[in-house]
Amino acid sequence: FVGPFFNGESFSLVDAALAPALQRAQWMEEIESFQLFEGLDAIAEWKDRLLSRPSVKDSTVPEVQAIFVEFLKGRGSPSRNDPPSWLGTRAN
C-alpha cells in the first residue's frame, strides 16, 4: 500500500466495496480466532484504518453487528428456523 487506503491517499471505490467484507471478517475474528490477517500486516492495518473511517462506520445501522451474529445463529433467516452456522454455534 502506498497510502492509508487501497489507492493511496484517497478513499476509493475499492475501499468502499471491500469494507463490508472486511467488517464481517473482523466480527468473525471476534467470535472465533481464524487468524485471517496473521502475517498480513499491511492488509490488517488497511482494514483497521478503513473500519475506523466515519463514513464506513455510518454506512450501516448501529445494530448491524448484532444482526449479523443473529444471522449466524440461524435467527436472521427469513424463516427464522434455520439451524445455526458452525460459527453461529460459537457466538454469544
N, C-alpha and C positions, 0 to 999 in steps of 0.2 A: 504494500500500500504506500502511496506517495503522500497521502494526507489523511485526515481523520475519517474520510468517507471513501467509498469504493473508487470513485473517480478523482480523488484528491480533496481539495478544499470545499467543494460544493456538494451538497446533498443532491443525489441524482435519482433517476427512476430505478436504477439497480438497487439502491438503498431502500427505497420505498417498497419495491417488490419483494425484497428478501426480509424485511423487518418482521412480518407476521410469522414466517417460518423460524427465524432466529428467536423470536419472542417465545414461541411454543417449545422450542428446543431448550430454552432457559428454564421454563416451567417444568419440563420433563426431568431436567437435571435436578431440580429441587425435590422431586418425588423419588427418583432413583438415580444414583450417580452412574451415568454411562460414560463419563469422561470424554464426551463428544469433542471437546476443544483441547484436550490434552496434547501438548506438543504443537499446537496451532496458535501460538501466542498472538500473531498479527490478526488472525481471524477473531480470536477471543476478545482482543482489545477493540477491534472494529465493532463487534457485537455489543459490547458494553457501551461504547460511545453512541452507537445507533439507538440502543434501547433507552438511553438516558436523555435523548433528544426530546424536548417538549412536544414537538409535532407528532412524534411517534407515540408518546405516552397518551396524547389527547386524541389519537386516531381511533380509539376503541372506547366502549363503555367502561366505567370504572370496575365493574364486576366481571370483566372478561376472563380473568384467570380462574375465578370460581366456576364460571360457566364451562370453561374448558375441562376443569377437573371433574365436574359433574358429567360431562360428555364421556370422559374416560371411564367413569364408574358405571356407564350404561344408562344413566338417567338423563342424558341430553339428547337421546334419540327421539324421533317423532312419536314412537310408540311408548317410550319410557319403560319398555320391558326388555331391552336388550341386555345381555349379560355384560359385566364389566370387561374391559380390555385387560390384558396382562398388567399393563401399567396402572390401570384403574384399581386393581386389587391392592396396590401398594399405596395409593393416595389416602390421605387422612380425610 
